[in-house]
Every structure is written in C-alpha cells, then in structure tokens.
Amino acid sequence: MLRALLTWGRDRVNFRLMDMDDFLRSRPDDPLALLCRQDLDPLSVDELEARMAILAAEIERSRARLNRAKDHRSSADALFRKT
C-alpha cells in the first residue's frame, strides 16, 4: 500500500510516495502496525463508524499529550536559555 508523505520546508512542500510497510517495518508486533494492516472489508458501516470514533478520540488524546510534551520542553528551554 502506498501513502503520500508530505514534508514542509520554509518555502516549499516536498511530496513523495511512501510504502507503509517501510514505515511500519521496525516493529511488526506494534499495535499501530497491526491496526493499519487490519482488513476493513468485513466490517459493517456501524463497526466502521465506531472504529473511526475511537480513532478520533485516540488522535485527540495523542494531540493533548503532544501539547503537554511541547509545553514541558518550552518550559525547560526557557529555564536553561542563556540571556
């Protein structure tokens, strides 16, 4: 399966195709790798909607954790910044 990978630079966006197997190869037993490889064809509409709601909640949880980590990093940088 090919997915697009976007990277942003100062003045441009690089676009290249990325094989998801290359991205997920490092840990084959990783829950995220297993989730991405799960066959969705047997799932009903209700099951797909429930799955998407759960994934959306997990994205929000991950985003909140990322923001806390960035805030912590900013605080540490400010504490040790030379003036």
PDB file of N, CA, C and O in Angstrom:
ATOM      1  N   MET A   1       0.843  -1.169   0.000  1.00  0.00           N
ATOM      2  CA  MET A   1       0.000   0.000   0.000  1.00  0.00           C
ATOM      3  C   MET A   1       0.890   1.234   0.000  1.00  0.00           C
ATOM      4  O   MET A   1       1.828   1.317   0.793  1.00  0.00           O
ATOM      5  N   LEU A   2       0.617   2.177  -0.863  1.00  0.00           N
ATOM      6  CA  LEU A   2       1.395   3.397  -0.936  1.00  0.00           C
ATOM      7  C   LEU A   2       0.609   4.549  -0.337  1.00  0.00           C
ATOM      8  O   LEU A   2      -0.592   4.691  -0.567  1.00  0.00           O
ATOM      9  N   ARG A   3       1.300   5.360   0.429  1.00  0.00           N
ATOM     10  CA  ARG A   3       0.711   6.553   1.007  1.00  0.00           C
ATOM     11  C   ARG A   3       1.595   7.733   0.638  1.00  0.00           C
ATOM     12  O   ARG A   3       2.790   7.567   0.396  1.00  0.00           O
ATOM     13  N   ALA A   4       1.024   8.893   0.597  1.00  0.00           N
ATOM     14  CA  ALA A   4       1.791  10.094   0.295  1.00  0.00           C
ATOM     15  C   ALA A   4       2.411  10.619   1.582  1.00  0.00           C
ATOM     16  O   ALA A   4       1.785  10.603   2.642  1.00  0.00           O
ATOM     17  N   LEU A   5       3.628  11.076   1.477  1.00  0.00           N
ATOM     18  CA  LEU A   5       4.320  11.677   2.613  1.00  0.00           C
ATOM     19  C   LEU A   5       4.607  13.116   2.255  1.00  0.00           C
ATOM     20  O   LEU A   5       5.268  13.392   1.253  1.00  0.00           O
ATOM     21  N   LEU A   6       4.120  14.027   3.060  1.00  0.00           N
ATOM     22  CA  LEU A   6       4.379  15.440   2.852  1.00  0.00           C
ATOM     23  C   LEU A   6       5.344  15.922   3.906  1.00  0.00           C
ATOM     24  O   LEU A   6       5.207  15.597   5.085  1.00  0.00           O
ATOM     25  N   THR A   7       6.328  16.704   3.477  1.00  0.00           N
ATOM     26  CA  THR A   7       7.223  17.354   4.418  1.00  0.00           C
ATOM     27  C   THR A   7       7.241  18.831   4.077  1.00  0.00           C
ATOM     28  O   THR A   7       7.319  19.209   2.908  1.00  0.00           O
ATOM     29  N   TRP A   8       7.171  19.644   5.080  1.00  0.00           N
ATOM     30  CA  TRP A   8       7.137  21.081   4.866  1.00  0.00           C
ATOM     31  C   TRP A   8       8.504  21.670   5.146  1.00  0.00           C
ATOM     32  O   TRP A   8       9.127  21.372   6.165  1.00  0.00           O
ATOM     33  N   GLY A   9       8.959  22.499   4.242  1.00  0.00           N
ATOM     34  CA  GLY A   9      10.180  23.261   4.442  1.00  0.00           C
ATOM     35  C   GLY A   9       9.804  24.719   4.626  1.00  0.00           C
ATOM     36  O   GLY A   9       8.628  25.050   4.777  1.00  0.00           O
ATOM     37  N   ARG A  10      10.793  25.581   4.614  1.00  0.00           N
ATOM     38  CA  ARG A  10      10.483  27.004   4.781  1.00  0.00           C
ATOM     39  C   ARG A  10       9.626  27.533   3.640  1.00  0.00           C
ATOM     40  O   ARG A  10       8.624  28.210   3.868  1.00  0.00           O
ATOM     41  N   ASP A  11      10.028  27.219   2.408  1.00  0.00           N
ATOM     42  CA  ASP A  11       9.361  27.820   1.258  1.00  0.00           C
ATOM     43  C   ASP A  11       8.639  26.811   0.377  1.00  0.00           C
ATOM     44  O   ASP A  11       8.041  27.190  -0.630  1.00  0.00           O
ATOM     45  N   ARG A  12       8.683  25.538   0.739  1.00  0.00           N
ATOM     46  CA  ARG A  12       8.142  24.554  -0.185  1.00  0.00           C
ATOM     47  C   ARG A  12       7.614  23.344   0.555  1.00  0.00           C
ATOM     48  O   ARG A  12       7.848  23.157   1.749  1.00  0.00           O
ATOM     49  N   VAL A  13       6.899  22.538  -0.190  1.00  0.00           N
ATOM     50  CA  VAL A  13       6.396  21.268   0.327  1.00  0.00           C
ATOM     51  C   VAL A  13       6.963  20.175  -0.558  1.00  0.00           C
ATOM     52  O   VAL A  13       6.834  20.231  -1.781  1.00  0.00           O
ATOM     53  N   ASN A  14       7.593  19.176   0.057  1.00  0.00           N
ATOM     54  CA  ASN A  14       8.083  18.024  -0.696  1.00  0.00           C
ATOM     55  C   ASN A  14       7.020  16.942  -0.665  1.00  0.00           C
ATOM     56  O   ASN A  14       6.411  16.683   0.373  1.00  0.00           O
ATOM     57  N   PHE A  15       6.804  16.320  -1.796  1.00  0.00           N
ATOM     58  CA  PHE A  15       5.805  15.270  -1.893  1.00  0.00           C
ATOM     59  C   PHE A  15       6.482  14.041  -2.469  1.00  0.00           C
ATOM     60  O   PHE A  15       7.118  14.105  -3.520  1.00  0.00           O
ATOM     61  N   ARG A  16       6.340  12.914  -1.770  1.00  0.00           N
ATOM     62  CA  ARG A  16       6.846  11.665  -2.321  1.00  0.00           C
ATOM     63  C   ARG A  16       5.968  10.533  -1.824  1.00  0.00           C
ATOM     64  O   ARG A  16       5.323  10.633  -0.780  1.00  0.00           O
ATOM     65  N   LEU A  17       5.956   9.459  -2.590  1.00  0.00           N
ATOM     66  CA  LEU A  17       5.173   8.301  -2.181  1.00  0.00           C
ATOM     67  C   LEU A  17       5.984   7.484  -1.194  1.00  0.00           C
ATOM     68  O   LEU A  17       7.200   7.347  -1.327  1.00  0.00           O
ATOM     69  N   MET A  18       5.293   6.946  -0.207  1.00  0.00           N
ATOM     70  CA  MET A  18       5.943   6.185   0.844  1.00  0.00           C
ATOM     71  C   MET A  18       5.217   4.868   1.006  1.00  0.00           C
ATOM     72  O   MET A  18       3.989   4.838   1.087  1.00  0.00           O
ATOM     73  N   ASP A  19       5.949   3.804   1.052  1.00  0.00           N
ATOM     74  CA  ASP A  19       5.372   2.491   1.273  1.00  0.00           C
ATOM     75  C   ASP A  19       5.101   2.345   2.771  1.00  0.00           C
ATOM     76  O   ASP A  19       6.026   2.458   3.575  1.00  0.00           O
ATOM     77  N   MET A  20       3.852   2.098   3.155  1.00  0.00           N
ATOM     78  CA  MET A  20       3.519   1.988   4.583  1.00  0.00           C
ATOM     79  C   MET A  20       4.264   0.844   5.244  1.00  0.00           C
ATOM     80  O   MET A  20       4.552   0.911   6.439  1.00  0.00           O
ATOM     81  N   ASP A  21       4.587  -0.215   4.489  1.00  0.00           N
ATOM     82  CA  ASP A  21       5.354  -1.306   5.076  1.00  0.00           C
ATOM     83  C   ASP A  21       6.733  -0.838   5.505  1.00  0.00           C
ATOM     84  O   ASP A  21       7.253  -1.314   6.515  1.00  0.00           O
ATOM     85  N   ASP A  22       7.342   0.086   4.763  1.00  0.00           N
ATOM     86  CA  ASP A  22       8.637   0.644   5.166  1.00  0.00           C
ATOM     87  C   ASP A  22       8.496   1.433   6.456  1.00  0.00           C
ATOM     88  O   ASP A  22       9.366   1.376   7.325  1.00  0.00           O
ATOM     89  N   PHE A  23       7.403   2.166   6.578  1.00  0.00           N
ATOM     90  CA  PHE A  23       7.171   2.967   7.770  1.00  0.00           C
ATOM     91  C   PHE A  23       6.926   2.095   9.000  1.00  0.00           C
ATOM     92  O   PHE A  23       7.373   2.429  10.098  1.00  0.00           O
ATOM     93  N   LEU A  24       6.225   0.991   8.821  1.00  0.00           N
ATOM     94  CA  LEU A  24       5.821   0.148   9.943  1.00  0.00           C
ATOM     95  C   LEU A  24       6.727  -1.058  10.155  1.00  0.00           C
ATOM     96  O   LEU A  24       6.473  -1.850  11.063  1.00  0.00           O
ATOM     97  N   ARG A  25       7.751  -1.222   9.372  1.00  0.00           N
ATOM     98  CA  ARG A  25       8.574  -2.417   9.416  1.00  0.00           C
ATOM     99  C   ARG A  25       9.387  -2.551  10.708  1.00  0.00           C
ATOM    100  O   ARG A  25       9.727  -3.670  11.094  1.00  0.00           O
ATOM    101  N   SER A  26       9.701  -1.465  11.375  1.00  0.00           N
ATOM    102  CA  SER A  26      10.611  -1.531  12.510  1.00  0.00           C
ATOM    103  C   SER A  26      10.095  -2.409  13.647  1.00  0.00           C
ATOM    104  O   SER A  26      10.894  -3.058  14.322  1.00  0.00           O
ATOM    105  N   ARG A  27       8.799  -2.446  13.875  1.00  0.00           N
ATOM    106  CA  ARG A  27       8.226  -3.251  14.946  1.00  0.00           C
ATOM    107  C   ARG A  27       6.981  -3.965  14.430  1.00  0.00           C
ATOM    108  O   ARG A  27       5.881  -3.419  14.517  1.00  0.00           O
ATOM    109  N   PRO A  28       7.134  -5.161  13.901  1.00  0.00           N
ATOM    110  CA  PRO A  28       5.974  -5.840  13.305  1.00  0.00           C
ATOM    111  C   PRO A  28       4.862  -6.162  14.298  1.00  0.00           C
ATOM    112  O   PRO A  28       3.710  -6.311  13.892  1.00  0.00           O
ATOM    113  N   ASP A  29       5.177  -6.272  15.589  1.00  0.00           N
ATOM    114  CA  ASP A  29       4.152  -6.567  16.585  1.00  0.00           C
ATOM    115  C   ASP A  29       3.558  -5.301  17.199  1.00  0.00           C
ATOM    116  O   ASP A  29       2.769  -5.378  18.141  1.00  0.00           O
ATOM    117  N   ASP A  30       3.931  -4.145  16.671  1.00  0.00           N
ATOM    118  CA  ASP A  30       3.446  -2.869  17.175  1.00  0.00           C
ATOM    119  C   ASP A  30       1.935  -2.773  16.946  1.00  0.00           C
ATOM    120  O   ASP A  30       1.463  -3.084  15.853  1.00  0.00           O
ATOM    121  N   PRO A  31       1.169  -2.349  17.954  1.00  0.00           N
ATOM    122  CA  PRO A  31      -0.289  -2.249  17.797  1.00  0.00           C
ATOM    123  C   PRO A  31      -0.707  -1.337  16.645  1.00  0.00           C
ATOM    124  O   PRO A  31      -1.701  -1.607  15.971  1.00  0.00           O
ATOM    125  N   LEU A  32       0.039  -0.268  16.416  1.00  0.00           N
ATOM    126  CA  LEU A  32      -0.287   0.623  15.306  1.00  0.00           C
ATOM    127  C   LEU A  32      -0.093  -0.085  13.965  1.00  0.00           C
ATOM    128  O   LEU A  32      -0.903   0.080  13.053  1.00  0.00           O
ATOM    129  N   ALA A  33       0.966  -0.865  13.844  1.00  0.00           N
ATOM    130  CA  ALA A  33       1.207  -1.621  12.608  1.00  0.00           C
ATOM    131  C   ALA A  33       0.083  -2.627  12.382  1.00  0.00           C
ATOM    132  O   ALA A  33      -0.402  -2.781  11.261  1.00  0.00           O
ATOM    133  N   LEU A  34      -0.326  -3.304  13.438  1.00  0.00           N
ATOM    134  CA  LEU A  34      -1.415  -4.273  13.311  1.00  0.00           C
ATOM    135  C   LEU A  34      -2.727  -3.583  12.936  1.00  0.00           C
ATOM    136  O   LEU A  34      -3.503  -4.101  12.132  1.00  0.00           O
ATOM    137  N   LEU A  35      -2.965  -2.417  13.521  1.00  0.00           N
ATOM    138  CA  LEU A  35      -4.174  -1.653  13.216  1.00  0.00           C
ATOM    139  C   LEU A  35      -4.205  -1.233  11.750  1.00  0.00           C
ATOM    140  O   LEU A  35      -5.246  -1.315  11.098  1.00  0.00           O
ATOM    141  N   CYS A  36      -3.073  -0.789  11.240  1.00  0.00           N
ATOM    142  CA  CYS A  36      -3.007  -0.332   9.842  1.00  0.00           C
ATOM    143  C   CYS A  36      -3.146  -1.478   8.849  1.00  0.00           C
ATOM    144  O   CYS A  36      -3.564  -1.270   7.710  1.00  0.00           O
ATOM    145  N   ARG A  37      -2.804  -2.661   9.270  1.00  0.00           N
ATOM    146  CA  ARG A  37      -2.881  -3.815   8.370  1.00  0.00           C
ATOM    147  C   ARG A  37      -4.207  -4.570   8.474  1.00  0.00           C
ATOM    148  O   ARG A  37      -4.455  -5.498   7.704  1.00  0.00           O
ATOM    149  N   GLN A  38      -5.045  -4.182   9.407  1.00  0.00           N
ATOM    150  CA  GLN A  38      -6.311  -4.889   9.600  1.00  0.00           C
ATOM    151  C   GLN A  38      -7.203  -4.751   8.372  1.00  0.00           C
ATOM    152  O   GLN A  38      -7.346  -3.663   7.815  1.00  0.00           O
ATOM    153  N   ASP A  39      -7.792  -5.851   7.961  1.00  0.00           N
ATOM    154  CA  ASP A  39      -8.707  -5.863   6.821  1.00  0.00           C
ATOM    155  C   ASP A  39     -10.024  -5.223   7.243  1.00  0.00           C
ATOM    156  O   ASP A  39     -10.674  -5.684   8.181  1.00  0.00           O
ATOM    157  N   LEU A  40     -10.409  -4.170   6.552  1.00  0.00           N
ATOM    158  CA  LEU A  40     -11.636  -3.452   6.893  1.00  0.00           C
ATOM    159  C   LEU A  40     -12.850  -3.958   6.125  1.00  0.00           C
ATOM    160  O   LEU A  40     -13.981  -3.595   6.450  1.00  0.00           O
ATOM    161  N   ASP A  41     -12.635  -4.777   5.126  1.00  0.00           N
ATOM    162  CA  ASP A  41     -13.741  -5.238   4.289  1.00  0.00           C
ATOM    163  C   ASP A  41     -14.849  -5.957   5.058  1.00  0.00           C
ATOM    164  O   ASP A  41     -16.020  -5.742   4.746  1.00  0.00           O
ATOM    165  N   PRO A  42     -14.539  -6.799   6.045  1.00  0.00           N
ATOM    166  CA  PRO A  42     -15.638  -7.493   6.726  1.00  0.00           C
ATOM    167  C   PRO A  42     -16.424  -6.627   7.719  1.00  0.00           C
ATOM    168  O   PRO A  42     -17.434  -7.083   8.254  1.00  0.00           O
ATOM    169  N   LEU A  43     -15.994  -5.417   7.970  1.00  0.00           N
ATOM    170  CA  LEU A  43     -16.658  -4.568   8.956  1.00  0.00           C
ATOM    171  C   LEU A  43     -17.912  -3.921   8.372  1.00  0.00           C
ATOM    172  O   LEU A  43     -17.942  -3.527   7.206  1.00  0.00           O
ATOM    173  N   SER A  44     -18.935  -3.822   9.200  1.00  0.00           N
ATOM    174  CA  SER A  44     -20.178  -3.167   8.788  1.00  0.00           C
ATOM    175  C   SER A  44     -20.007  -1.647   8.874  1.00  0.00           C
ATOM    176  O   SER A  44     -19.001  -1.150   9.379  1.00  0.00           O
ATOM    177  N   VAL A  45     -20.998  -0.931   8.378  1.00  0.00           N
ATOM    178  CA  VAL A  45     -20.979   0.526   8.446  1.00  0.00           C
ATOM    179  C   VAL A  45     -20.923   0.976   9.901  1.00  0.00           C
ATOM    180  O   VAL A  45     -20.147   1.868  10.243  1.00  0.00           O
ATOM    181  N   ASP A  46     -21.740   0.366  10.762  1.00  0.00           N
ATOM    182  CA  ASP A  46     -21.741   0.725  12.184  1.00  0.00           C
ATOM    183  C   ASP A  46     -20.383   0.446  12.820  1.00  0.00           C
ATOM    184  O   ASP A  46     -19.894   1.249  13.614  1.00  0.00           O
ATOM    185  N   GLU A  47     -19.779  -0.677  12.481  1.00  0.00           N
ATOM    186  CA  GLU A  47     -18.463  -1.009  13.033  1.00  0.00           C
ATOM    187  C   GLU A  47     -17.399  -0.034  12.542  1.00  0.00           C
ATOM    188  O   GLU A  47     -16.510   0.351  13.301  1.00  0.00           O
ATOM    189  N   LEU A  48     -17.485   0.364  11.285  1.00  0.00           N
ATOM    190  CA  LEU A  48     -16.529   1.332  10.751  1.00  0.00           C
ATOM    191  C   LEU A  48     -16.700   2.702  11.415  1.00  0.00           C
ATOM    192  O   LEU A  48     -15.715   3.371  11.728  1.00  0.00           O
ATOM    193  N   GLU A  49     -17.944   3.112  11.627  1.00  0.00           N
ATOM    194  CA  GLU A  49     -18.189   4.393  12.302  1.00  0.00           C
ATOM    195  C   GLU A  49     -17.691   4.360  13.740  1.00  0.00           C
ATOM    196  O   GLU A  49     -17.114   5.337  14.218  1.00  0.00           O
ATOM    197  N   ALA A  50     -17.909   3.242  14.437  1.00  0.00           N
ATOM    198  CA  ALA A  50     -17.422   3.108  15.810  1.00  0.00           C
ATOM    199  C   ALA A  50     -15.896   3.129  15.834  1.00  0.00           C
ATOM    200  O   ALA A  50     -15.293   3.755  16.705  1.00  0.00           O
ATOM    201  N   ARG A  51     -15.285   2.452  14.889  1.00  0.00           N
ATOM    202  CA  ARG A  51     -13.821   2.430  14.798  1.00  0.00           C
ATOM    203  C   ARG A  51     -13.289   3.844  14.575  1.00  0.00           C
ATOM    204  O   ARG A  51     -12.314   4.253  15.204  1.00  0.00           O
ATOM    205  N   MET A  52     -13.930   4.580  13.682  1.00  0.00           N
ATOM    206  CA  MET A  52     -13.484   5.940  13.399  1.00  0.00           C
ATOM    207  C   MET A  52     -13.648   6.850  14.620  1.00  0.00           C
ATOM    208  O   MET A  52     -12.806   7.715  14.861  1.00  0.00           O
ATOM    209  N   ALA A  53     -14.712   6.665  15.382  1.00  0.00           N
ATOM    210  CA  ALA A  53     -14.915   7.466  16.596  1.00  0.00           C
ATOM    211  C   ALA A  53     -13.827   7.166  17.623  1.00  0.00           C
ATOM    212  O   ALA A  53     -13.306   8.074  18.270  1.00  0.00           O
ATOM    213  N   ILE A  54     -13.491   5.896  17.766  1.00  0.00           N
ATOM    214  CA  ILE A  54     -12.434   5.504  18.707  1.00  0.00           C
ATOM    215  C   ILE A  54     -11.087   6.070  18.258  1.00  0.00           C
ATOM    216  O   ILE A  54     -10.321   6.580  19.075  1.00  0.00           O
ATOM    217  N   LEU A  55     -10.801   5.979  16.960  1.00  0.00           N
ATOM    218  CA  LEU A  55      -9.543   6.505  16.438  1.00  0.00           C
ATOM    219  C   LEU A  55      -9.474   8.021  16.583  1.00  0.00           C
ATOM    220  O   LEU A  55      -8.413   8.563  16.893  1.00  0.00           O
ATOM    221  N   ALA A  56     -10.595   8.711  16.363  1.00  0.00           N
ATOM    222  CA  ALA A  56     -10.624  10.162  16.543  1.00  0.00           C
ATOM    223  C   ALA A  56     -10.343  10.533  17.997  1.00  0.00           C
ATOM    224  O   ALA A  56      -9.622  11.494  18.263  1.00  0.00           O
ATOM    225  N   ALA A  57     -10.906   9.781  18.931  1.00  0.00           N
ATOM    226  CA  ALA A  57     -10.649  10.028  20.354  1.00  0.00           C
ATOM    227  C   ALA A  57      -9.174   9.766  20.675  1.00  0.00           C
ATOM    228  O   ALA A  57      -8.577  10.491  21.470  1.00  0.00           O
ATOM    229  N   GLU A  58      -8.600   8.762  20.078  1.00  0.00           N
ATOM    230  CA  GLU A  58      -7.187   8.464  20.315  1.00  0.00           C
ATOM    231  C   GLU A  58      -6.288   9.547  19.722  1.00  0.00           C
ATOM    232  O   GLU A  58      -5.255   9.883  20.300  1.00  0.00           O
ATOM    233  N   ILE A  59      -6.679  10.090  18.578  1.00  0.00           N
ATOM    234  CA  ILE A  59      -5.924  11.202  17.994  1.00  0.00           C
ATOM    235  C   ILE A  59      -5.955  12.398  18.936  1.00  0.00           C
ATOM    236  O   ILE A  59      -4.928  13.038  19.160  1.00  0.00           O
ATOM    237  N   GLU A  60      -7.119  12.703  19.486  1.00  0.00           N
ATOM    238  CA  GLU A  60      -7.234  13.824  20.429  1.00  0.00           C
ATOM    239  C   GLU A  60      -6.393  13.575  21.681  1.00  0.00           C
ATOM    240  O   GLU A  60      -5.750  14.495  22.186  1.00  0.00           O
ATOM    241  N   ARG A  61      -6.393  12.358  22.177  1.00  0.00           N
ATOM    242  CA  ARG A  61      -5.575  12.016  23.346  1.00  0.00           C
ATOM    243  C   ARG A  61      -4.100  12.180  23.029  1.00  0.00           C
ATOM    244  O   ARG A  61      -3.339  12.708  23.839  1.00  0.00           O
ATOM    245  N   SER A  62      -3.698  11.728  21.853  1.00  0.00           N
ATOM    246  CA  SER A  62      -2.300  11.863  21.426  1.00  0.00           C
ATOM    247  C   SER A  62      -1.931  13.327  21.236  1.00  0.00           C
ATOM    248  O   SER A  62      -0.834  13.747  21.604  1.00  0.00           O
ATOM    249  N   ARG A  63      -2.844  14.102  20.664  1.00  0.00           N
ATOM    250  CA  ARG A  63      -2.590  15.528  20.448  1.00  0.00           C
ATOM    251  C   ARG A  63      -2.429  16.258  21.785  1.00  0.00           C
ATOM    252  O   ARG A  63      -1.566  17.126  21.918  1.00  0.00           O
ATOM    253  N   ALA A  64      -3.250  15.911  22.762  1.00  0.00           N
ATOM    254  CA  ALA A  64      -3.139  16.525  24.093  1.00  0.00           C
ATOM    255  C   ALA A  64      -1.803  16.171  24.738  1.00  0.00           C
ATOM    256  O   ALA A  64      -1.165  17.027  25.351  1.00  0.00           O
ATOM    257  N   ARG A  65      -1.380  14.931  24.607  1.00  0.00           N
ATOM    258  CA  ARG A  65      -0.091  14.510  25.173  1.00  0.00           C
ATOM    259  C   ARG A  65       1.058  15.224  24.477  1.00  0.00           C
ATOM    260  O   ARG A  65       2.016  15.644  25.126  1.00  0.00           O
ATOM    261  N   LEU A  66       0.964  15.361  23.164  1.00  0.00           N
ATOM    262  CA  LEU A  66       1.989  16.070  22.402  1.00  0.00           C
ATOM    263  C   LEU A  66       2.082  17.519  22.849  1.00  0.00           C
ATOM    264  O   LEU A  66       3.183  18.044  23.012  1.00  0.00           O
ATOM    265  N   ASN A  67       0.956  18.167  23.047  1.00  0.00           N
ATOM    266  CA  ASN A  67       0.950  19.558  23.508  1.00  0.00           C
ATOM    267  C   ASN A  67       1.565  19.686  24.892  1.00  0.00           C
ATOM    268  O   ASN A  67       2.302  20.637  25.153  1.00  0.00           O
ATOM    269  N   ARG A  68       1.273  18.742  25.789  1.00  0.00           N
ATOM    270  CA  ARG A  68       1.895  18.772  27.112  1.00  0.00           C
ATOM    271  C   ARG A  68       3.406  18.604  27.002  1.00  0.00           C
ATOM    272  O   ARG A  68       4.158  19.275  27.709  1.00  0.00           O
ATOM    273  N   ALA A  69       3.854  17.713  26.123  1.00  0.00           N
ATOM    274  CA  ALA A  69       5.291  17.491  25.938  1.00  0.00           C
ATOM    275  C   ALA A  69       5.960  18.749  25.374  1.00  0.00           C
ATOM    276  O   ALA A  69       7.061  19.105  25.792  1.00  0.00           O
ATOM    277  N   LYS A  70       5.296  19.421  24.425  1.00  0.00           N
ATOM    278  CA  LYS A  70       5.852  20.653  23.867  1.00  0.00           C
ATOM    279  C   LYS A  70       5.920  21.751  24.915  1.00  0.00           C
ATOM    280  O   LYS A  70       6.902  22.489  24.987  1.00  0.00           O
ATOM    281  N   ASP A  71       4.869  21.857  25.732  1.00  0.00           N
ATOM    282  CA  ASP A  71       4.872  22.856  26.800  1.00  0.00           C
ATOM    283  C   ASP A  71       5.988  22.587  27.793  1.00  0.00           C
ATOM    284  O   ASP A  71       6.664  23.512  28.243  1.00  0.00           O
ATOM    285  N   HIS A  72       6.178  21.329  28.131  1.00  0.00           N
ATOM    286  CA  HIS A  72       7.252  20.959  29.062  1.00  0.00           C
ATOM    287  C   HIS A  72       8.611  21.309  28.462  1.00  0.00           C
ATOM    288  O   HIS A  72       9.487  21.834  29.149  1.00  0.00           O
ATOM    289  N   ARG A  73       8.775  21.015  27.186  1.00  0.00           N
ATOM    290  CA  ARG A  73      10.038  21.315  26.502  1.00  0.00           C
ATOM    291  C   ARG A  73      10.272  22.817  26.467  1.00  0.00           C
ATOM    292  O   ARG A  73      11.392  23.274  26.699  1.00  0.00           O
ATOM    293  N   SER A  74       9.236  23.588  26.182  1.00  0.00           N
ATOM    294  CA  SER A  74       9.370  25.044  26.142  1.00  0.00           C
ATOM    295  C   SER A  74       9.758  25.594  27.510  1.00  0.00           C
ATOM    296  O   SER A  74      10.585  26.500  27.609  1.00  0.00           O
ATOM    297  N   SER A  75       9.161  25.045  28.558  1.00  0.00           N
ATOM    298  CA  SER A  75       9.499  25.472  29.920  1.00  0.00           C
ATOM    299  C   SER A  75      10.959  25.164  30.240  1.00  0.00           C
ATOM    300  O   SER A  75      11.668  25.992  30.811  1.00  0.00           O
ATOM    301  N   ALA A  76      11.393  23.975  29.870  1.00  0.00           N
ATOM    302  CA  ALA A  76      12.782  23.594  30.117  1.00  0.00           C
ATOM    303  C   ALA A  76      13.731  24.468  29.306  1.00  0.00           C
ATOM    304  O   ALA A  76      14.762  24.902  29.821  1.00  0.00           O
ATOM    305  N   ASP A  77      13.401  24.730  28.056  1.00  0.00           N
ATOM    306  CA  ASP A  77      14.244  25.603  27.227  1.00  0.00           C
ATOM    307  C   ASP A  77      14.333  26.997  27.817  1.00  0.00           C
ATOM    308  O   ASP A  77      15.407  27.597  27.838  1.00  0.00           O
ATOM    309  N   ALA A  78      13.203  27.521  28.300  1.00  0.00           N
ATOM    310  CA  ALA A  78      13.184  28.862  28.896  1.00  0.00           C
ATOM    311  C   ALA A  78      14.018  28.899  30.173  1.00  0.00           C
ATOM    312  O   ALA A  78      14.689  29.892  30.453  1.00  0.00           O
ATOM    313  N   LEU A  79      13.974  27.823  30.941  1.00  0.00           N
ATOM    314  CA  LEU A  79      14.729  27.764  32.188  1.00  0.00           C
ATOM    315  C   LEU A  79      16.232  27.780  31.941  1.00  0.00           C
ATOM    316  O   LEU A  79      16.985  28.408  32.685  1.00  0.00           O
ATOM    317  N   PHE A  80      16.655  27.097  30.908  1.00  0.00           N
ATOM    318  CA  PHE A  80      18.097  26.968  30.651  1.00  0.00           C
ATOM    319  C   PHE A  80      18.597  27.876  29.533  1.00  0.00           C
ATOM    320  O   PHE A  80      19.752  27.776  29.121  1.00  0.00           O
ATOM    321  N   ARG A  81      17.748  28.746  29.050  1.00  0.00           N
ATOM    322  CA  ARG A  81      18.146  29.672  27.979  1.00  0.00           C
ATOM    323  C   ARG A  81      19.124  30.714  28.525  1.00  0.00           C
ATOM    324  O   ARG A  81      18.945  31.267  29.610  1.00  0.00           O
ATOM    325  N   LYS A  82      20.143  30.952  27.740  1.00  0.00           N
ATOM    326  CA  LYS A  82      21.100  32.000  28.116  1.00  0.00           C
ATOM    327  C   LYS A  82      20.516  33.354  27.758  1.00  0.00           C
ATOM    328  O   LYS A  82      19.929  33.520  26.688  1.00  0.00           O
ATOM    329  N   THR A  83      20.676  34.324  28.650  1.00  0.00           N
ATOM    330  CA  THR A  83      20.137  35.656  28.369  1.00  0.00           C
ATOM    331  C   THR A  83      21.234  36.634  28.109  1.00  0.00           C
ATOM    332  O   THR A  83      20.966  37.808  27.853  1.00  0.00           O
TER     333      THR A  83
END
